[in-house]
Amino acid sequence: MPRTLDREAHTLKRDAFVDVAQRLIQTRGYDAFSIQDVLDELDASKGAFYHYFGSKADLLEAVIDRMADGVALGWAEVMARSGLSATERLEAVFTTVAQFKAERRDLVLALLRSWLSDDNAVARDKLRRLVSRRMTPLLLELLRQGVATGEFTPRFPDETARYIVTLIQGAGDIATDVYVAFHAGEIDFAEVERTFGAYSDALERILGIPPGRMAMDPGMLRLWFSHDEREPKGLS
């Protein structure tokens, strides 16, 4: 008789591997721990690990998926709010992402430090597709609402939503480069501000909304670029 799979136990066990991986990424960095370290933490066998994951990279993908699930829950709450204009809803969507990352700053920074490694190219590509898959339907809904109410001006809202997703992905890549360059002393904080300001300007022009509505919170920039490695000059 085929063995019946206990789905609840399966989920809990898989989550335990993800819990440990997330903690090790945050405390040691992704490149500094091994599958064996995960097994030792859980007193688990290699067979148990490979029942759920094909590789360490799959474990990294599971951590990223969990983070994406958390962001998606925040987006769902924003979309369920009543009485918001399309612009206000879009601002809340971006704020939700920023707050989620800020609450997990150590984990995000630990991921960022190993993100540019050639070994993580597959994970980066999967993340880009994950962002596109999850964010495109959200932006489609928001742009249709905004165009219908006259808040946004694009003539082709569906196509524009897809272009904005591409812009967001590109901005994420640039943000990583800027973070690395800043902490290497290659650029100053004024250039950081110009880089993020240019992204906000581009988004506002695409949507046809007043300047400054999509500007990144200066306090949030300070949070990410006032890491102990190097304090932004001119900020108090």
N, C-alpha and C positions, 0 to 999 in steps of 0.2 A: 504494500500500500504506500503511495507517495506520501512523503512527510509534509504535514501541514505547516505552513510558514506562519509563525506568530508575528503579525505585522507590527504590533505595538512594541514588542521586544526588539524587533529588527530596527525600528526607527530610533528607539532609545539607545541601542548599541551604536548605531551609526552616529547619532548626535554626540555620544561620548567621545568618539574619535575626533569629531569636529571641534568639540569643546577644548580638548587637549591641544590640538593643532593651533587653534586661535590663541590660546594662552602662550604656547611656545613661540609663535610668530611675534607676539607682542613683547615677550620678555627676552628672547634670544635673537630674533630675526629669522626669516624663512630659511635662509641659506645655512644657518648655524645649527639646525637640528636635523635628525634623521628619522626615518620610519621606526627604527629600533627605539629611539627616545620616546616616541609615542606609545609603542608597545610596552615599554618599561613603566610608563606612567599608569597605564591601565592594567598591567599584568595580563596582557592579551597575547595571543599567538599571531604569527604571520598569516596563518590561514584565516583567522578572524578578520584581520585587516584587509586582505585581498578578496574577502567575500564582499566587501563594500566598495573598495577603491582599487583601481588598477595601478596606481603610482602615487608618489608624493605630490605630483602636480595635480592629480585628481582631488587630493585632500585640500590643496590650496583653492581649487575651483569651488569646492564645497563651502569653504569659509567665505569666499566672495559671494556665492549664491545666498548664503545666510544673511550677509549684509544687505544684498539687494532685496531680499524678502522684507527686511526691516524697513528699508526706505519705501518700498511699495505699500506697506501698511500705513505709513505716514501720508503718502500720496492719496490713498483711498479715503483717509479721514478728511483731507483737504477737499477732495472732490465731492464729499458728502455734505459739506457745509452749505447752508442755505444763505442766500442774500449777498454772495460775493460776485463782483464783476469778474470778467475774464482776466483782466490785468491783475486784480487782487489775488485771484486764484493762482495765476502763474507765479506771482511774487511768493505766495505761500508755498508753492511746490519747490522753488529754489531754496527758500528758507529752511524747509524741512530737510533737504539734502545737506545743507550746511550745518544745521544743528545736529543731525545724525552723525556726521563725520566728526564734529567737534566733541561730541560725547565719547567718541572712540578714537580720539586723537592719537594716542600711543600706538594703537593697532594700525591705523591708517599710515602713520609715519613709518612704522616697521615694514609694512607692505611696500611703501614708496621706495624705501632704500634699496630693495632688491628688485624693483620693478623693471629696471632698465637692463637687467641681465639677459643675455641671449638665451639662457636656459628657461626663461619665463616668457618667451615670445608667444608660445601657444596660449598660455594663460591670458596674456594681454589681448590677443585676438579674440578669445572667448569672451572676455569682458566687454570688448567693443560690441560684439554681437548681442550680448546680454543687455547692454544699455539701449541699443537700437530696438530690440524686441520689446522691452518693457516701457520705454519712454515714448516711442512713436505713437501708439494709440492714445496716450495721455495728451500729447501735444496736438494730435488731430482734433480731439474733442475741444480743447481749449481754443485753438485757432478758429474752429467753426463757430464757437460761441462768440469769440471776440469780433469776428468779421460780421456775424449776424447783428450784433449790437452796435456796430460802427466803431468799436474801440481799436481794432486792428485794421490795417489797410491792404494786406496782400490780396492780389487778385486770385491767386491759386492757393488757398489755405492748406489743402492736403499736401501738395508738393512742397510748400514752404515749411510745413511741419517736419518733413523728412530732411530738408536742408538744415533746419535748426538743430536736429539731432546730430547731424554731421558737424555743425559748428561746436556743439557742446563736447563732442568727442575730441575734436581738435583742440579745444580750449583745455581739456583735461591733459592732453599730451604736452601742451605748451606749459601748463601749470607745473607739471613734473620737472620739465627742463629748467624753468625759472627757479623752482625751489632748490634744485641741485646747484645751479649757477650762483644763486644768492649765498648759500652756505659755503660755497667754494671761494667766495670773495670776488667773483668775476663780475657781478653787477651790484648796484646799490638798491636801496628800497624804493627810490623814486622810479626806477625802471620797473620794479615789480608793480607799482601803482599804475604806471602807464600801460603795462601789458594787460592788466585786468580791466582798466578803463576802456581800452580799445575793444575788448570783448563785449563789454556792456554797451558801448556805442553801437557796435555792429548789430547786436540783438535788437536794440531799440529802433534802429533804422529799418531793419527788416520788418518789424511789427508795425512801425509807424506810430510809436507812442512817444510822449515827451521825454527829453533827456533826463537821466538820473533815476528813472523808475526801476531799472534793473541793475543799478550800480551795486557793487559788492560792499557790504558793511565794512567800514574801516576797522572796526573792532575784530571782525572775523579775519581780515588780512593780518592784523597784528598777532592774533592767536597763532596762525600758521607760520608766520615769519619772525616770531620773537622766540624761536627755539633757543635753548641754552647755547647752542653752537655759535650763534651770532645774533646779537640784538640789533634790530633795525635802527639805524641812526635817525634822529629827528623825531622819534616817538617817545612819549612820556606817559 
